[in-house]
Amino acid sequence: MARHRFHGDPARFDVVADFVAEHYGNRVKYIADVAGGQGMLARILSKHYNYECEVIDPRGWVLKGVTSRPQEYLASMATYYDLIVGLHCDEALHEVAASALVRPVVLVPCCNFWSAEKLGTKELLAAIENYYLEKKMKVTRVTLPFHGPKNIALVSEPPGECIDRTPPPASPT
Ligand SMILES: C[S@@+](CC[C@H](N)C(=O)[O-])C[C@H]1O[C@@H](n2cnc3c(N)ncnc32)[C@H](O)[C@@H]1O
């Protein structure tokens, strides 16, 4: 099997996929891997856990067999999915956080694409958490077992339960 190179701790994909399976189980089916890059997380969620997972990333290059939408993610797309995952989601950070108003979200921030102000890891997490709390969303910090410090997930539920299981429209790839 071909080897693929990833920046950061490559264990994060398995760890996040395990967390999703344990935390959500069959409560969710359609998952968006926002800013998923090459799609390693989507691949594990689909192949090991039988979720219907697709990458949404303008980069537009994914591993063989991974479904993808080569475009920028918008929060308005969130209702096509049962769960939104933003693992180190860079420029999509605001749109992923805004998605938490309507869908469960697992957000693992990495670089500060939140504000023009310089924010370290702790300040970035606190800023996003404040946004959730201002919007009356429930949010929990979960430290995931891969190499830190960018291994803290903000796991949120929208105010009120609203999973409607609407399938996403047909994928372009
Ligand atoms: C740091 S990489 C993380 C990739 C992958 N999630 C991982 O953990 O390896 C950030 C990704 O965000 C993507 N990206 C940038 N702007 C985006 C946007 N507006 N919507 C979706 N993805 C975006 C980039 O193309 C890049 O693949």
The ligand as a Gaussian input file, in Angstrom:
#p B3LYP/6-31G(d) Opt

LIG

0 1
 C       -3.966000      22.153000       8.133000
 S       -4.821000      21.428000       6.782000
 C       -5.657000      20.120000       7.657000
 C       -6.020000      18.973000       6.788000
 C       -6.562000      17.752000       7.566000
 N       -7.795000      18.050000       8.274000
 C       -5.518000      17.218000       8.514000
 O       -5.751000      17.201000       9.730000
 O       -4.470000      16.816000       8.012000
 C       -6.085000      22.600000       6.471000
 C       -6.971000      22.310000       5.276000
 O       -7.970000      23.326000       5.210000
 C       -8.365000      23.442000       3.860000
 N       -9.181000      24.652000       3.713000
 C       -8.752000      25.924000       3.624000
 N       -9.788000      26.762000       3.509000
 C      -10.916000      26.012000       3.530000
 C      -12.309000      26.297000       3.458000
 N      -12.759000      27.546000       3.360000
 N      -13.188000      25.272000       3.511000
 C      -12.741000      23.996000       3.619000
 N      -11.426000      23.665000       3.704000
 C      -10.533000      24.655000       3.664000
 C       -7.030000      23.431000       3.148000
 O       -7.160000      23.170000       1.754000
 C       -6.286000      22.342000       3.899000
 O       -6.450000      21.082000       3.273000

